[in-house]
Amino acid sequence: MHTKDTSPAPGAVDWTREWKPLALILSVFLLAYYLPIGQTRFDAALVESLELTKWYAREHVLLCLVPAFYIAGAVAVFVNQGAVLKHLGPRASKPKAYGVASVSGSLLAVCSCTVLPLFAGIYQAGAGLGPATAFLYSGPAINVLAVILTARVLGVELGVARAIGAVAFAVLVGLAMHFIFRREERERADAWIETAEMDDARPLWQHALLFGALVGILVFANWGRPQAETGAWAAIYAARWAVTGAFAFGLGLVLTLWFGLARSAFVGLVALTSAAALWRPDAPVVAFVVGTLALSAVAARDPGEIGAWFASTWGFAKQILPLLLIGVLAAGLALGRPGHEGLIPSEWIAGAVGGNSLAANAFASVAGVLMYFATLTEVPILEGLLGNGMGNGPALALLLAGPALSLPSILVVRSVIGWKKTLVYVGLVALAATVSGLTYGALT
């Protein structure tokens, strides 16, 4: 008995294999064919998408993301894996690990995108999934400036509720992630313990100086303009670039004394950055860019730890930055910039968050998860929504979900921990924000 040969004839197309490329081609063609160019809302949303991406590139990439990439690279290269496992690993003391992870964001005035390289750095250095996601959640939500501004503009009660809710739910979300994926975490912990270097050749204070300088650059280069023209915050704002320069000089000094940077390279970096500052005193960002490029050029040619630091930094930049820009484009197209509309009308959002019902809180949480909030911009947005009838509960839900997550950050988190863990994390954040909003709304 002969079986019939069902394989395609020579030269014929095997559609059992080619249907996916065909489907992709047809999808792109139909999208292009029916592209609603000329419709007012679509054209305006397209402009908003490009405007948001332009603003993001100007305001966040150079001063926020670049220092964050360097911090993440330093965590991966300079921080001893044994120390990470001891303090933040899957088998670390729960009170210590979650306590540190849930409040460390108070030192960093970062948004949901800037915290991503730091999250990826500590996770890839051996931190447990629970503490790492606790840091990822709390980092953007509990920075001191955001809490103070919330209390001043929206009321002390809402500011206190935001601070307490961010810390509490950071711990709860982290513990839930650890419990749900505990089997995978055990296997990951075993693999890390087998390969981790437990001894550190450098004392802790040298690492503290290195990361203190890096964090100082990140914080003061992004110090926001205060509302008042006088006072401590205004004085710091006026001196922010001088302080940033001092931290940059300290970073070069630390790298030269203990981390292998050549003295001639340090002198050259100081000379180039100083020359740029003198050349354009009216634009301090020029000196910042010159110093960053010079450090990158020196580090890229270094055969030792400095070179490994730059390689790790570049790896995080390649992994994260393209996804962020794609996500910002998509968020701008759907939701627009603050004060401007995308494809989704703003009155739909304002109408869906009135009162303190379960639906209103859930909608505020989901909208917050998808919307992109730059640092501190959530406060004026909430002020406008509250003036249009938004309930207190949904306001807190949006404050807890919005700064902690966004569509761009979801894409990046997926690239670090995979879709399954990311979707569970997003669901837990939305659930925590909804519950907190319902509770706060019932009490106020």
N, C-alpha and C positions, 0 to 999 in steps of 0.2 A: 504494500500500500504506500502510495506516495502522498506526502502532505503538500498542500498548495503553498508555493513560495509567495509570501505576502510582502517581502522586502521590495522597496521601490526599484524600478528599473534604473539602470545606469543613466545618470543625467537628470533623473526625475527629482522633484522636491519632496523631501520627507516631512509632511505636515505634522506628524506626531512630535517632531522636534522644532519645527519652525513656527508653530502657532504663537509662541510668546513674542518673538520679534515682530510678527505680523500684528498682533494685538497692540504692541507698543507703538508701532508706526501708525496704525489706524487711530489710536487714542490721541497721539500728537497732532495728526492731521485734522481730526474732528475738532479738537481744541482750537487749533489755528483757524479753521474754517468758520466756526461760530464765535470767535472772539468778539466780545461786545464793544469793540472800539467805536467811539462816537456817542455812546450812552453816557449821560452826564455823571451818574454815580460811579460807574466803572472808571471813567477817565479821571475823576477826582480821587478815587481810591488808589489808582495807579500812581498818581502824583504823590499822594500821601505815603505810599510804600517807599518810593524813591527818596522823598524828603526825610522820612524816619531813618532810612539807611544812611543817608548823607550825614544827618545829625549824629547818629550813633558812631559813625566812623570818625567824626571830628571830635566828639566829646568823650568817647569812652575807649577807643582802641589804644591810642597813644598813652594816655595818662592812667587808665585803669587796667586794661588787659595786658599791656606789655609788662608792667611791674608784676602783675599776678602770674604771668607765664614764668618770669624769672624766679618768683618765690616757689612756684610748683616744681620747677626744675631743680632748685636748691634742695627742696624736701626729698626729691627722688635720689639725688646724688650725695649730698652732704650729711643728711640725717641717717643715723645708724638704724638699720632695720630692726634690730633687737629692741631699741628704745621705742620705736613706733609700736611694735608688738606688745611691749610691756605696758604702755600707757593707753593705747587706743586699739590694740588688737582684739580679735574675737574672744580671747580668753582673759583679757585684762579685767581689773576690778571694775564692776559696773558703775558704782558711784563716781569713781575717779574719771573713767572714760566718758560717760555721758555728762557729767558735770562740766568737764573741760570743753567738750564739743558743743554743749548747748549755750554757753555764755561767751565763747571766744569771739563770736561775731560782733560783740559789743565794741571791740577794738577796731573793727574794719567797717568803714562807711562804703559798703559795696552793694551792687545790685545783684539780681539773680544770675546775671551773666558773668560778672567779674569773679564771683565766688567759685565758678566752675573749674578753672585751672587749679585752685587750691584744693578743692574736693578731689579732683582726679589725682593730684600729687600725693595727698595723704592716703588715698585708697590704694594706689599702685605701690606705695611704700610699705603696705602691710596693715593699714588700719582696718578694723572690722567694718562690715557693711552697716551695722547699727550706729556706731559713733560717727562714721563718715557721713551718713545721711542725716544724722542729727546736726552736724556742723553745716551741711548743705542747706538744711531748712532754716536754721537759726541765723546763719551768717548775714543774709540780707534783711532779715525781719527784725533784728534786735539791735542794730547799731544805734549808738547813743544819740546821734543827731536826729535820726528818724523818730525815736521815742519822744525826745524833747519837743520837736516840732509838732508831732501829733498832739501832745498835751497842750501846747500853747495855742494851736489853731482850732483843734477839734474838741478840746476839753480834757481836763485832768483824768476823768474817769476812763475815757477811751484810751488815753495814753498809757495809763496803768494797766488796763485790760490787755492792751497790745503787748506790753513788756512781759506780763505774767503768762499770757497765752503763748507767746513765741517760745519762751523757755520751757514751759510745761509740755507743749506739743512737740517740741524738738525731741525731748526725751522719750515721749510716748511713741512718736513715729519711728524713732531709731530703734527702740525696744521691739516694736511690732515687726520692723524689717528683719531684725536679728532672729526673732522667733519664727517668722514665716519661712525664712531661708536658712534655718539653723543647721540643716544637714549639709548644705553646700558650704556654709561658713566653717563647719568643723573640718571638712576636707581641705578647704582653703587654708585654714590655720595650720593643719598638719604639714601642708606643702611649704608654707612660709617658715615654719620652725625648722624644717630640714635644711633650708637654703639660707636662712638669715644669718648675717654676721652679728654676733651678740656683743662683741667687744668694740668699743669706740676709741680710736686713737686720739681724739681731741676731747678736751674737757667741755662740760656743758656750757660754761660761760662764753666760750668762743662761738659756739653755735648761737647763743642768745644774742651776742653782738651782731652776728651776721644777719639773723632774721629780724632783729630790731631795726637795723638800718634799712632793710628791704621793705618792711612794713611801714616804717616812717616815711619813706619815699612815696609809697602807695597812698597813705592817708593824707599827707600834707599837700601833695601835688593835686589832690582832688578835693581840697577843703572848700566847701561851698560858701558863697557870699551870704552873710547873715542879713536879716531884715533891718536890724539896728545898725547905725553907723558908728556907734561907740560901744565900749565894753570889751570883755576878754575875747569873745568870739570874733569881733571885728578886728581886734589887734592881731590875733593869730592869722586871720585872713590876709591882712596887709603884709604880714611877714612870711606868708606861706612858702614863697619861692626861696627865700633866704634859708628857711628851715629845711626845705627839700634839698637845697644845695649842700647844707651841712651834713645831712644824712647820706647824700651821695658821696661826699668826701670821706665820711666815716666808712662807707661800704668799701671804697677803694683801699683804704688803709687796712681794714680787716682782711680783705682778700690778699693784700700784699704781705702782711705779717704772718698769716697762719694758713692760707689756702692756696699758695703757690703762684700768685700773680707776680710777674717780674716787676722790679722797681722801675725800670725804664718805661714799661707799659703804664704803670700808675702815674708817673710824671707826665707822660704824653697825654693820658686821659684828662688829667687836671688842666694841662695847658690848653687842649682843644676846647674843653667845656668852658673854661674861663674866657677864652678868646671869643667864643660864640655869645657868651653873656655880655661881654663888653661891646661886641658888634651890634647886637640887637637887644639893648636893655629894655626896650618897650615890648618885647615878645619873648618872655622867659621860656616858652615852650620850644623855641629854637635851640637854646642851650640843652634842654632836656633831650631833644631828638638827637642832637650831635653827640651828646654823652652816651646815649643808648646805642647809637650806631657804632661809635668808636669801641665801646665795651664789647659789642657783638663781634666786631672784626677781630679784636684781640683774642677773645675767648674762642672763636671758631678755629684759630690757628694753634691753640695751645694743645699739646699732646697729653696733658695730665688731667687733673680733676676739673680745672677751669673749662677745658674743652668738653669734658663729659657733661658739665653743667649746661653749657650752651646747647649741646646736642639734645639733652633732655628738654630744655626750654623750647627749642625749635620743634621737637616732636609734639609737645602739647599745643603749640601754635598751629601746626599743620592739622592736628586732629580736631581742634575746637573752633578756630576762627571761621573757616568756611561754613560750618554748620550754623554758627551764630548769625552770620550775615544772611544766609538763606532764611533762617527763622525770623529775623527782623523784617526782611522783605515781606514774608507771609503775614506776620502780625500787623504790619502797616497796611497791607492790602485789605485785611479783614476788619481791623478796628481803628486804623488811622493813628494820628498823633494825639497827645493830650490837647483837647480843645478843637480837634478836627475829626471828621468822620471818615471811615473807610466804607467797605461794602455793607457793614452792619450799621443801621441807623442808631445814633446814640439814644434816641427816645425809646427805642426798644429796651435798651439796657436800663435806662432810668425808670421805665414803667414796670420792669420785672423785679425790681428790688425794693418796692414800697412795702411798708409794714414789716412784720417780724415772723412771717409764716415759714414753714419748712421749705416751700418752693422758692421763696425770696432768698433765704439763706443759701440754699443749694445752688441757685443761679449765680449769686454773688461769688460763691466759692469757685464754681467752674469758670466763670468769666475771669476771675482773678488768676486762676491757673494758666489761662491762655494768653491774657494780656501782658504786654511788656511794660514794666514800670522802671524808669531810671530812678536812681537813689533820690528819695525825698519827693518825687513828683506825685506819689500816690496821695499825699496830703491835700494839695489843692484840688486834685480830681475828686477826692472824697468830699471835700468842702462843697464843691458844686453839686454833687449827687445828693448830699444831705439837704441842701437848699431846695432841691427838686422833689423832696419827699422820700428819700431813702431812709429805711429804718435803721435804728442803732445796731441791731443784730447783724443784718447784712453788711453794714459798714465795717464792723469788726471782722466778719468773715472775709471781706475783700482785703482788709489790712493784713490778715494772717496768711492768706493764700497768694495775693498778688505779688508782693515783693519777693516771696520765696520761690516762685516758679513763673515760667513764661513759656510760650511756644519755642523760642530759640533755645532756652535752657533745657527743655525736654529733649530736643534733638541731640544735644551734647551729652546729657546724662545717659541716654540710650547707647551712645558710642562707648561709654565707660563701663556700664554694668549690664547692658543688654535690655531688650524690650520688656521682657517679663518683669524684671525687678523695677524697671522704670515705671511701667503701668501700675504696679502695686504701690509704688511710692507716690505717684500722682494721686491715686485713689485715696490713700491714707491722708495726704495733705488736704484734699477736698473734703473728706469726711471730718477730719479734725476741725477745719475751719467752719464747716456747717454746724457741728455740735457746739462749738464755742460761740458762734453767732446766735444760735437758738437760746443758749443759756444766758448770754449777756442781754439779749433782747427781752427775755422774760424777767430779768432782774431790774431793768431800767425803764 
